[in-house]
Amino acid sequence: MAGIKILSITNITVVIFIIYLAYTANTFYAMFRPPVCKSNNCLAPHVKSSSNKKLKLYSCVSTSANQPRSMTDSKCVTILNLDNFTIDQPLDETIRIPLIKQFRQNTTFYMHFYVCQGFDPFQEKIHIYRQRLISKYLVPQQNFMNLLQEKLPPSLTGINEQDQKKSTKNSSDIPITHILQRIIFHGVNQDILFDRMEIPQELYHLINLYSQTTYSPLISSDELTSRLRDYRVSYI
């Protein structure tokens, strides 16, 4: 009678890991190569990449995560207002955050980002809205280095104890507002037909229906590539 071979914990772990890799690969494939719609229940892009249609791009900065009420909302300061934005062309803009009274405090900043077909996103029934936190409370880099030296013995820092105490005396460990220097948004410039019943989960939250059969441009905020060194004290 043949004995039953029992799988070891190592073998089970390897099998689970292989299944996980296969699932991850399938997820990424579905994101970049979504299933082609072959039914009558399809969603098509409302703005075709070949149409070169001009869109409105509006952005403002506020200290609140709440959506602004209008383009003239005093609590959200306009930093970008373009009427000739096209989804198929890359856009690189330098924006400046004005140092108004409400921004002079050590506070938090939110960027509100709109794309629409008309002249005012707040008057349009269908528009794309994205929000992003663009600030962090961090200890200034120089103060951070001083505080680090304070924790290390003079033999490691190469600084005598008297100079080390003098350097750390004026330093502060109080975090202050740092602004993200580069903010990236990605847009899909391909005309993809989605089956309403097979929309990838990773894209589902990005889809805004313009009608029963069309969807607005897919735009997402790139938050994965931001690093701590991309945050600075000075306003740009």
trRosetta pair geometry for C-beta under 8 A, 3 or more apart (Angstrom, degrees):
i j d omega theta_ij theta_ji phi_ij phi_ji
7 11 4.5 -121 -167 85 95 129
7 12 5.4 111 130 -55 124 86
7 15 7.9 -16 -170 -8 150 138
8 11 4.9 99 54 6 76 100
8 12 7.1 -139 97 -3 41 87
9 12 5.7 -55 -148 38 34 112
9 13 6.2 37 152 -23 66 106
10 13 5.7 -55 -149 35 30 112
10 14 6.4 31 153 -20 64 105
11 14 5.7 -52 -149 34 32 112
11 15 6.4 33 153 -19 65 105
12 15 5.8 -54 -150 35 32 112
12 16 6.4 30 153 -17 65 106
13 16 5.8 -55 -148 38 31 110
13 17 6.2 32 153 -21 65 108
14 17 5.7 -56 -148 36 30 113
14 18 6.4 31 154 -20 65 104
15 18 5.8 -54 -150 34 31 111
15 19 6.5 31 152 -18 64 105
16 19 5.7 -54 -150 36 33 112
16 20 6.3 35 150 -21 65 106
17 20 5.5 -52 -148 35 33 114
17 21 6.5 34 153 -19 65 103
18 21 5.7 -51 -148 35 33 111
18 22 6.4 33 153 -19 64 105
19 22 5.7 -55 -149 37 31 112
19 23 6.3 32 153 -19 65 106
20 23 5.7 -54 -147 36 31 111
20 24 6.3 30 154 -19 65 106
21 24 5.7 -54 -146 37 31 111
21 25 6.2 31 156 -18 65 107
22 25 5.8 -54 -146 37 29 111
22 26 6.3 29 155 -18 63 108
23 26 5.8 -57 -149 38 29 111
23 27 6.3 34 152 -24 64 105
24 27 5.6 -53 -149 32 31 114
24 28 6.5 25 156 -12 65 104
25 28 6.0 -56 -148 40 31 106
25 29 6.2 32 153 -21 64 109
26 29 5.6 -54 -145 37 31 114
26 30 6.3 33 155 -21 65 105
27 30 5.9 -56 -151 34 29 110
27 31 6.6 31 150 -24 63 104
27 202 7.1 102 179 -30 96 130
28 31 5.5 -50 -150 29 36 115
28 32 6.5 7 162 4 68 107
29 32 6.6 -71 -146 50 28 90
29 33 5.4 -35 177 46 70 108
30 33 7.0 -71 -108 71 19 65
30 34 6.0 52 -177 -105 62 58
30 35 7.4 -15 -135 -25 86 81
30 200 4.6 152 140 -105 106 120
30 202 7.6 131 99 23 100 114
31 34 7.4 -2 -147 -62 10 83
31 200 5.7 165 -90 162 52 163
31 202 5.1 -21 -101 69 107 145
31 203 6.9 153 -133 -39 70 103
34 192 6.1 67 52 -173 125 134
34 194 6.4 -26 137 -105 146 83
34 198 7.7 142 -179 124 95 95
34 199 7.6 -4 -154 -140 137 45
34 200 5.5 -112 -107 -22 106 115
34 203 7.2 -42 -79 15 138 153
35 195 6.2 -31 96 13 111 119
35 198 5.1 -35 55 133 134 139
36 193 6.4 47 -158 69 64 104
37 41 7.6 -130 -162 80 120 58
37 42 3.9 124 135 -112 152 106
37 43 7.5 158 -55 31 160 58
37 193 4.1 -110 32 134 113 103
37 194 5.9 60 -49 119 124 12
37 195 4.2 162 -110 -61 90 72
37 198 7.7 172 -93 54 78 114
38 195 7.6 -21 25 -76 56 120
39 42 6.5 162 73 -49 70 83
39 195 5.9 73 29 -125 113 106
41 195 6.4 56 90 -156 90 72
41 196 4.9 -84 149 21 101 114
41 197 6.8 41 107 -10 136 99
42 193 4.9 -11 -170 -175 127 104
42 194 6.7 140 -161 72 68 42
42 195 6.2 -48 -103 -95 66 48
42 196 7.2 -155 -111 -26 16 82
42 213 7.1 42 87 -156 66 88
43 193 7.0 152 71 -160 48 54
43 194 4.4 -17 56 62 104 98
43 195 7.8 -172 14 -82 85 3
43 196 5.8 109 -29 -76 106 78
43 199 7.7 11 31 -80 138 116
43 207 7.5 41 139 -160 159 135
43 209 7.5 -93 -133 -112 127 88
43 213 6.4 -173 -117 -172 51 41
43 214 6.7 135 -165 -116 72 16
43 215 5.1 42 168 -21 121 111
44 191 7.3 7 -164 -175 85 93
44 193 5.6 -17 -94 -107 73 80
44 213 6.3 11 24 149 93 86
44 214 5.4 -39 73 -105 75 74
44 215 7.6 173 81 18 28 78
45 48 6.1 131 92 -87 111 46
45 49 7.5 37 94 -29 159 77
45 191 5.3 -118 25 -132 127 68
45 192 6.8 82 -40 43 108 60
45 214 6.7 24 144 -157 14 88
45 215 6.3 -53 -110 65 46 78
45 217 7.0 48 -154 -91 109 55
46 210 4.1 18 -63 34 152 160
46 211 7.1 125 -96 10 116 95
46 214 3.9 97 -77 156 82 126
46 215 6.3 -147 -16 73 94 24
46 216 5.8 -20 30 -91 127 43
46 217 7.8 -93 54 -37 90 61
47 51 6.4 -125 -170 54 65 132
47 53 5.1 -121 -147 53 103 136
47 55 7.1 -5 -118 -66 162 122
47 87 6.0 116 113 0 131 141
47 117 7.8 -173 -74 -86 120 108
47 216 7.4 34 3 -151 105 51
47 217 5.6 -29 49 -56 125 99
48 51 4.2 101 66 -18 94 107
48 53 7.5 99 50 -9 66 115
48 191 5.7 7 -139 -94 75 125
49 87 6.6 -100 -110 90 71 108
49 88 4.7 105 -160 -76 87 125
49 189 4.9 96 -120 176 125 73
49 190 6.5 -19 -33 -104 149 17
49 191 5.6 -123 8 -44 102 89
50 191 7.6 -32 -3 -39 94 133
52 86 5.8 -19 -155 -133 58 141
52 88 7.1 -72 -96 40 60 125
53 86 6.9 141 69 -123 43 85
53 87 7.9 14 61 7 87 101
53 117 7.6 -25 154 -125 125 98
54 83 6.6 31 161 148 120 66
54 84 5.1 -49 -141 -131 116 50
54 85 6.9 103 -163 51 62 44
54 86 6.4 -54 -101 -71 47 83
55 85 4.7 -59 72 80 87 93
55 86 6.7 137 14 -93 94 33
55 87 6.8 57 0 -43 141 85
55 115 5.6 19 153 -170 132 93
55 116 6.9 160 -169 79 90 25
55 117 6.1 -61 -123 -97 75 49
55 217 7.6 -45 -84 0 166 144
56 82 7.3 162 -156 89 44 57
56 83 5.7 -12 -106 -118 73 58
56 85 7.0 70 -171 30 3 112
56 114 7.5 -16 114 117 96 98
56 115 6.8 154 82 -155 61 44
56 116 4.9 -18 59 65 112 77
56 117 6.9 68 9 147 97 2
56 118 6.3 -35 -4 80 143 40
56 119 6.1 164 -89 -119 145 25
56 120 7.7 -77 164 -38 167 15
56 121 6.4 -160 104 -56 126 87
57 80 6.5 -43 126 135 97 112
57 81 7.6 172 91 -145 64 23
57 82 4.4 3 56 57 102 102
57 85 4.0 77 -21 -30 120 156
57 91 7.7 146 -4 132 177 173
57 114 7.3 157 -155 87 39 61
57 115 5.6 -7 -102 -102 69 78
58 71 6.7 -70 -166 -110 149 107
58 78 7.4 -56 -165 -134 90 100
58 80 6.8 165 -151 97 30 75
58 81 5.4 23 -116 -112 78 68
58 82 7.7 -158 -68 32 49 59
58 113 7.8 156 88 -157 51 40
58 114 4.5 -11 64 62 93 109
58 115 7.9 179 25 -76 68 34
58 116 7.8 -13 13 19 110 100
58 121 5.5 -142 40 -4 131 125
59 78 7.5 111 86 -154 48 59
59 79 5.5 -51 103 65 96 91
59 80 4.0 24 43 49 106 108
59 81 7.8 -139 33 -61 61 53
59 95 7.5 -53 88 -113 130 157
59 111 6.3 -1 -172 -176 111 96
59 112 6.5 165 -152 85 59 55
59 113 4.9 -4 -106 -107 100 65
59 114 6.9 -175 -75 22 51 71
60 68 6.1 9 72 -17 141 155
60 71 7.8 171 -44 -140 138 56
60 73 7.6 124 120 63 166 103
60 76 4.0 75 127 156 135 100
60 77 5.8 163 -163 76 93 31
60 78 4.9 -50 -98 -92 97 43
60 79 6.1 142 -119 8 36 81
60 80 8.0 -138 -59 37 44 68
60 111 7.7 165 86 -153 33 55
60 112 5.3 -10 60 57 79 104
61 76 6.8 161 72 -159 25 68
61 77 5.4 -25 59 60 82 89
61 79 5.4 47 -12 -24 103 131
61 97 5.8 -27 47 -122 165 105
61 109 5.7 -6 -172 -168 110 106
61 110 7.0 157 -154 79 60 45
61 111 5.6 -28 -99 -99 78 64
61 112 7.5 -178 -86 16 27 78
61 134 7.4 -69 -125 45 110 137
62 66 7.9 -69 105 62 146 70
62 68 6.4 163 -37 -67 146 103
62 73 7.9 -24 -83 114 135 119
62 75 5.3 46 -136 140 123 79
62 76 4.0 -51 -58 -99 117 73
62 77 7.1 150 -77 10 62 69
62 109 7.5 148 80 -151 27 60
62 110 5.6 -23 67 61 75 95
62 112 6.6 20 11 -12 107 117
63 75 7.6 -97 37 -175 81 88
63 102 6.3 -130 -7 153 133 106
63 103 7.3 -168 -57 -95 112 63
63 107 4.9 -18 -135 148 125 137
63 108 6.1 108 -157 72 74 64
63 109 6.4 -48 -98 -97 58 49
63 110 7.1 121 -139 14 11 89
64 75 6.4 0 18 158 125 126
64 110 6.6 -77 84 28 29 133
65 110 5.3 160 -96 -80 53 161
65 131 6.7 86 -159 166 74 146
65 133 7.8 -24 -98 -77 101 91
67 112 6.6 122 -132 -133 60 136
67 129 6.9 -4 -116 -169 124 147
67 131 7.5 -105 -84 -71 74 129
68 71 7.8 93 120 -84 133 24
68 73 4.0 -173 -168 47 107 155
68 75 6.6 -178 -114 77 91 91
68 76 3.7 -70 -82 7 136 152
68 112 5.9 179 0 67 104 170
68 122 7.8 -79 103 -80 89 130
69 73 5.0 132 44 -87 77 124
69 122 7.2 70 151 -141 40 143
70 73 5.1 142 54 -41 65 87
70 120 8.0 -10 -157 -171 80 119
70 122 5.0 -157 -119 87 56 173
71 78 6.9 35 -171 -79 81 123
71 81 8.0 78 -154 -111 123 124
71 120 6.0 -105 -18 -138 131 94
71 121 7.7 118 -65 38 102 83
71 122 6.3 -145 -27 7 79 125
73 76 4.7 35 89 31 113 99
75 102 7.6 -113 -134 147 59 171
76 112 6.1 -22 -150 28 138 136
77 97 7.5 99 89 -151 132 68
77 98 6.1 -126 172 43 149 106
77 100 6.4 172 -81 8 148 139
77 103 7.7 -46 3 -44 147 130
78 81 5.7 6 -177 -43 125 117
79 95 4.5 59 162 -174 109 125
79 96 7.0 -167 -144 63 95 42
79 97 6.4 -21 -103 -89 131 62
79 111 7.8 -63 43 -131 140 96
80 93 6.2 95 -120 114 123 153
80 95 5.5 -59 -58 -101 101 126
82 85 5.0 94 108 -45 121 99
82 91 7.9 -166 57 -153 173 146
82 93 7.8 -131 -46 -77 136 153
83 119 7.1 -2 -116 -120 114 76
85 91 6.5 -19 -132 -68 93 156
85 115 7.1 -104 96 -129 145 100
86 89 4.7 57 76 16 106 108
87 187 5.2 -133 -156 148 85 141
87 188 7.8 -7 172 77 120 46
87 189 5.5 168 133 -103 88 81
87 217 4.9 -147 -107 -124 142 145
88 189 4.3 114 -109 -151 67 126
94 236 7.3 -110 -172 150 89 119
95 236 7.2 77 85 100 58 105
96 235 7.4 74 -167 147 70 97
96 236 5.9 -120 -113 120 60 59
97 103 6.8 -176 156 -161 107 159
97 109 7.5 -14 -137 -142 152 152
97 179 6.8 -137 17 -138 153 158
97 235 4.8 -111 70 -161 103 112
97 236 6.7 67 14 55 89 60
98 103 7.3 136 96 29 60 150
99 103 5.9 -131 -144 87 43 119
99 104 6.3 70 179 -81 87 85
99 235 5.9 175 -69 36 95 160
100 103 5.2 81 56 15 70 106
100 104 7.5 -120 101 -28 35 90
101 104 5.9 -48 -154 7 34 117
102 105 7.4 -46 -175 15 38 104
102 107 7.9 -37 159 27 68 164
103 107 7.1 -121 -139 49 43 124
103 109 7.6 38 -132 -91 100 111
103 235 7.8 67 146 -92 133 146
106 137 7.7 67 169 -115 105 100
106 176 5.4 -96 -127 -141 117 72
106 177 5.3 -179 -153 -18 63 101
107 135 7.8 53 106 98 55 163
107 177 6.2 -1 52 -71 39 146
108 133 7.0 -36 -179 -146 107 101
108 135 5.5 -177 -148 72 52 124
108 137 8.0 -53 -84 -44 85 95
108 177 7.3 -158 -84 -115 36 114
109 133 7.5 118 85 -161 56 57
109 134 5.2 -55 102 67 105 91
109 135 4.1 96 33 -20 93 126
109 177 7.2 93 -12 -168 103 129
109 179 6.5 10 39 -112 151 92
110 131 6.0 -3 180 -171 113 100
110 132 7.0 156 -159 80 67 37
110 133 5.8 -41 -104 -99 74 53
110 134 6.9 135 -127 12 21 86
111 131 7.0 159 83 -156 55 50
111 132 4.8 -12 57 62 102 90
111 133 7.9 -173 17 -84 79 6
111 134 4.8 61 -20 -25 110 131
111 183 6.5 27 21 -141 173 163
112 129 7.3 -23 -169 -160 86 92
112 130 7.9 154 -160 84 42 49
112 131 5.6 -13 -106 -106 64 82
113 129 7.1 138 79 -159 59 44
113 130 4.3 -20 66 65 112 93
113 131 7.1 -172 20 -78 82 33
113 132 7.1 24 -8 5 120 103
113 185 6.7 178 177 -79 162 148
113 219 8.0 -130 126 131 125 134
113 221 7.5 144 30 -77 150 110
114 121 3.8 -54 166 -61 142 177
114 127 5.7 -1 -163 163 99 126
114 128 6.6 143 -158 79 47 63
114 129 5.7 -9 -101 -100 75 68
114 130 8.0 -170 -70 26 35 68
115 121 7.5 82 56 -101 10 129
115 127 6.7 165 79 -170 45 78
115 128 4.2 -2 54 52 96 116
115 216 7.7 146 97 168 107 121
115 217 6.5 -61 119 59 146 122
115 219 6.2 104 10 -2 147 159
116 120 7.8 -28 74 95 147 25
116 121 4.3 165 -9 -105 136 79
116 124 4.4 156 -164 35 142 164
116 126 7.3 147 -133 101 93 60
116 127 3.9 -35 -83 -115 110 100
116 128 7.0 -168 -65 21 60 70
117 124 6.8 140 46 -131 74 144
117 126 7.8 25 11 83 108 97
118 121 7.4 163 65 -79 93 38
118 123 6.4 -95 105 83 150 100
118 124 4.7 179 24 -76 123 113
119 123 7.8 1 70 51 73 127
120 123 4.1 51 90 16 114 111
120 124 6.8 171 89 -21 59 86
121 124 5.5 -54 -144 29 38 115
121 127 4.4 110 -157 -147 92 158
121 129 7.6 134 164 -79 135 89
124 127 4.7 104 86 -53 120 108
126 208 6.5 146 -162 143 93 119
126 209 7.9 -100 -125 98 125 48
126 210 5.2 93 178 -123 164 69
126 216 6.2 -175 163 -65 112 128
127 208 7.9 -50 87 144 23 165
127 216 7.7 121 -158 -131 14 161
128 208 6.0 -161 -94 14 72 146
128 216 5.5 -170 -61 134 101 139
128 217 6.5 -59 -47 66 151 85
128 219 5.6 79 164 37 150 124
130 185 7.0 134 75 -120 161 123
130 219 6.4 -107 -34 111 138 106
130 220 7.5 158 -114 -136 142 28
130 221 5.4 157 173 -41 133 109
132 183 6.8 141 93 -149 151 120
132 221 4.9 178 -77 -152 128 160
132 223 7.1 -168 -138 -80 113 108
134 179 6.3 20 136 -157 96 73
134 180 4.4 -110 -165 30 77 114
134 183 6.2 -34 -115 -84 120 127
135 177 5.2 -13 -172 -161 129 95
135 178 6.4 151 -157 74 71 46
135 179 5.5 -32 -99 -100 86 55
135 180 6.9 -120 -72 -11 38 82
135 231 7.4 108 -145 -142 43 117
136 177 7.7 139 74 -149 32 50
136 178 5.3 -22 64 59 81 101
136 180 7.8 82 -6 -55 95 86
136 228 7.6 -84 74 -130 161 75
136 231 5.2 -40 37 -129 113 165
137 175 3.8 76 160 133 91 132
137 176 6.9 169 -147 78 70 6
137 177 6.4 -38 -96 -87 62 48
137 178 7.5 148 -112 12 14 86
138 175 5.5 118 43 -146 4 100
138 176 7.2 -44 65 57 55 55
138 178 4.7 -9 31 -5 116 135
138 228 7.0 137 -109 -164 147 102
138 231 6.1 121 1 105 146 135
139 143 5.4 -118 170 92 96 111
139 144 4.6 125 104 -73 113 91
139 147 7.0 -30 161 11 155 146
139 172 7.8 -162 -144 103 94 67
139 173 5.8 -32 -113 -151 133 52
139 174 7.4 127 -109 73 81 26
139 175 5.4 -72 -59 -93 58 66
139 176 7.8 82 -118 14 29 74
140 143 4.5 77 67 16 91 108
140 144 6.7 -156 92 -15 42 88
140 172 8.0 54 27 65 108 89
140 176 6.5 11 -46 35 91 115
140 233 6.2 5 -108 -59 99 136
141 144 5.4 -54 -146 32 30 116
141 145 6.6 29 156 -18 65 101
142 145 5.9 -53 -153 33 32 109
142 146 6.6 32 149 -18 64 105
142 171 7.6 -145 122 -116 79 104
143 146 5.5 -52 -149 36 36 114
143 147 6.2 36 153 -19 68 104
143 171 4.4 147 -139 -159 79 97
143 172 5.6 -41 -143 54 145 58
143 173 6.9 -174 152 -83 117 42
144 147 5.8 -55 -148 37 30 110
144 148 6.3 33 151 -22 64 105
145 148 5.5 -51 -147 34 33 114
145 149 6.5 36 153 -20 64 103
146 149 5.7 -53 -151 34 32 111
146 150 6.5 39 148 -26 63 102
146 167 5.2 -151 -134 143 105 98
146 168 5.0 163 164 -97 100 65
146 170 7.9 -82 -167 72 166 73
146 171 3.8 -172 95 -69 144 155
147 150 5.4 -47 -152 27 36 118
147 151 6.9 31 152 -17 63 102
147 168 6.7 112 -90 -132 43 104
147 171 5.9 -153 -51 131 77 142
147 173 5.6 91 -96 -87 147 100
148 151 6.0 -58 -157 34 35 107
148 152 6.6 19 152 -11 67 112
149 152 5.8 -66 -144 42 35 103
149 157 4.9 83 -140 -122 91 150
149 159 6.4 14 -167 39 130 140
149 164 5.8 -144 144 -143 112 100
149 167 6.6 -6 84 94 144 136
149 168 6.7 -149 82 -63 98 110
150 164 6.8 152 -96 166 54 101
150 168 4.2 94 -78 -109 118 154
150 171 7.7 -142 -33 58 131 140
152 156 4.7 -96 171 75 118 125
152 157 5.1 128 97 -45 121 104
153 156 5.4 89 65 8 76 99
153 157 7.4 -170 93 3 37 92
154 157 5.9 -69 -136 49 37 99
154 158 7.5 -158 178 12 65 5
154 159 5.9 -112 -137 78 83 56
154 160 5.9 36 -151 -133 141 26
154 161 5.2 -80 -53 -62 141 71
154 164 6.1 -129 -91 -23 93 147
157 164 6.6 97 85 -100 151 125
159 163 5.2 -115 -180 88 100 114
159 164 4.8 125 112 -68 116 93
159 167 7.3 -21 167 3 156 145
160 163 5.2 82 62 17 81 102
160 164 6.8 -149 95 -11 37 94
161 164 5.5 -58 -144 37 30 115
161 165 6.4 31 159 -20 66 104
162 165 6.1 -55 -152 33 28 107
162 166 6.5 27 151 -17 63 108
163 166 5.5 -55 -147 38 35 114
163 167 6.2 37 154 -23 68 105
164 167 5.8 -53 -148 33 31 111
164 168 6.4 15 160 -7 65 110
165 168 6.2 -63 -142 45 29 100
165 169 6.2 46 155 -43 64 102
166 169 5.7 -43 -149 12 28 120
166 170 7.8 9 163 -4 55 100
167 170 7.2 -77 -173 37 29 94
167 171 6.9 25 144 -26 65 115
168 171 5.1 -55 -146 28 47 120
176 233 6.5 33 99 -123 120 104
177 233 7.6 105 89 -135 59 62
178 231 3.7 74 131 154 121 107
178 232 5.8 148 -160 63 92 9
178 233 5.7 -53 -107 -75 74 49
179 231 6.5 160 72 -152 21 72
179 232 6.2 -35 58 64 74 67
179 233 7.7 76 14 -162 82 10
179 234 7.7 -88 38 86 114 37
179 235 6.2 68 8 -107 157 58
179 236 7.1 -149 103 2 136 91
180 183 5.9 90 113 -69 121 87
180 226 6.2 -32 -135 -141 126 129
180 230 5.8 22 -147 126 73 103
180 231 5.6 -38 -85 -94 53 75
181 230 5.4 -136 37 -179 94 72
181 231 7.2 -172 -12 -100 85 22
181 232 5.5 45 -56 9 116 113
181 236 6.4 102 -133 -34 77 143
182 226 7.8 -174 77 -108 84 82
182 230 5.8 -82 34 -159 94 121
183 221 7.7 -38 -177 -149 91 100
184 221 7.5 120 88 -164 58 56
184 222 4.0 -27 93 49 109 125
184 225 6.6 5 35 58 145 127
185 219 5.8 13 172 -177 114 101
185 220 6.9 167 -158 84 70 34
185 221 5.6 -39 -104 -101 76 55
185 222 6.8 -161 -93 0 21 86
186 219 7.0 167 86 -151 46 54
186 220 5.3 -14 59 61 94 86
186 221 7.9 172 18 -96 77 8
186 222 5.7 86 -21 -51 104 105
187 217 5.9 0 -157 164 111 119
187 218 6.6 139 -155 85 57 60
187 219 4.7 -16 -97 -99 84 80
187 220 8.0 167 -80 19 41 62
188 192 6.9 -42 157 3 137 124
188 217 6.9 -179 56 -169 79 74
188 218 4.0 21 17 62 120 115
188 219 7.9 -127 9 -66 73 44
194 198 7.3 -161 -175 78 76 74
194 199 5.2 37 -178 -96 131 86
194 207 7.6 -69 39 -108 169 147
194 215 7.3 13 29 2 130 143
195 198 4.1 31 75 35 116 103
195 199 7.3 -149 77 -48 59 61
196 199 6.8 -17 -155 -31 28 106
199 203 6.1 -118 174 82 92 102
199 204 5.2 112 118 -91 119 82
199 207 6.6 -60 -160 -12 148 156
200 203 4.7 67 72 17 97 104
200 204 7.0 -142 94 -36 47 80
201 204 5.4 -32 -145 -4 37 121
203 206 5.3 -66 -164 41 59 114
203 207 6.3 62 144 -37 85 102
203 218 6.6 -24 -155 -138 105 139
204 207 6.2 -57 -156 19 33 112
206 218 4.9 58 138 -148 126 88
206 219 7.1 178 -161 52 109 38
206 220 5.7 -53 -105 -69 132 99
207 215 5.0 -43 -159 -153 93 142
207 216 7.7 144 -163 47 48 75
207 218 6.9 -24 -84 -96 62 95
208 215 6.4 129 72 -163 45 81
208 216 4.3 -9 73 30 103 122
209 212 7.2 32 -179 -95 128 23
209 214 7.4 114 -162 84 64 49
209 215 5.6 -56 -104 -103 45 73
209 216 7.6 -5 47 -7 1 85
210 214 4.6 -41 61 101 110 100
210 215 6.0 151 2 -134 89 15
210 216 5.1 125 -55 -57 102 75
211 214 4.8 41 41 37 96 94
215 218 7.6 32 126 -58 120 85
222 225 5.5 1 152 21 113 108
222 226 7.7 143 120 -31 77 88
223 226 5.9 -41 -161 11 50 119
226 230 5.5 -116 -157 59 72 146
227 230 5.0 109 59 -9 69 102
228 231 6.1 -53 -168 24 46 110
